[in-house]
Amino acid sequence: MSVTLQDNNKVEIFGENVFSRKVMKSRLAPHIYEEFIESTKKGGAISPIVAKAVAKAMKDWAVEKGATHYTHWFQPLTGITAGKFDSFITPRAICETASIVR
């Protein structure tokens, strides 16, 4: 995909592909959103229910925007970087085999 930006477009599109608080608020149940935001403010842990809801909302949002792959990039305490690379794609052969087995 090739994108050509006009100078006046940059401000309009900046951040449009960010799973921001505004996007979260529109996609999460109010109590899930509030618990997540509180945990970011106070630095506390989130419940597995909130984690699962946020992950699902983010995945759905990304797939709607055309995402097919994702990366979890992090810096472990070893001083080097690491990453997990995966996709949202299920190969057709697996899908067809699963339906035959059922």
JOSULNOR-V436581 format. One record per helix or strand of 2 or more residues. SS is the DSSP state (H for helix, E for strand). FROM is the first residue (numbers start at 1). LEN is the number of residues. Records with the same first field share a line. If there is no record, write none. Layout:
BEGIN
SS=FROM-LEN / FROM-LEN
END
This chain:
BEGIN
H=7-7 / 21-7 / 30-13 / 48-17 / 92-10
E=69-7 / 81-7
END
